[in-house]
Amino acid sequence: MIKADYVIIDPLGMHARPATALLKLSRNYKSAVTIQKAGKSVPVKSMINILGMAVKAGDTVTIITEGEDEQAAALAMEHFFTVEMKNF
């Protein structure tokens, strides 16, 4: 299991476009990907789960990857939250 914290920098927070991109990215890996915020935790398996977290700009989220390719999944999540989130 790999955990990493990220601060959401998009002024609109985790809205539909980045949520869709995160969902698609997570589907590339066999590992389970979970998003946590303020004690609430949901699997990144559906748009409803992601958008239901109501992640706003400045919020810190914890991404947990767990499974056989967790290292690769964690690196992809790191790239997503540190680079790709700037482009939405």
C-alpha positions, 0 to 999 in steps of 0.5 A: 500500500502506498499513500501520498498527499496532494493539495488541489490547485485547480481553482474549481477543485475536482470538477467533472473534467479532472474527475473523468481523467482520474477515473480513466487513469485509475482504470489502467491499473489492476491496483485499487485506487482510493481517495481520502479527504477529511476522514472520508474515503472512497474508491476511485471507481465512479464519477459519483464517488469522486465528485461526491468527495466535494474536493475544492481548491486548496483541499488536501487529498490522500491517494492510496494505491494498493495491489500488484502494480501499486508502484506504477499506479502511485507514480501515475497518480503523482504525475496526475496531481502534480502536473496534469491537474494544472491543465484543467 
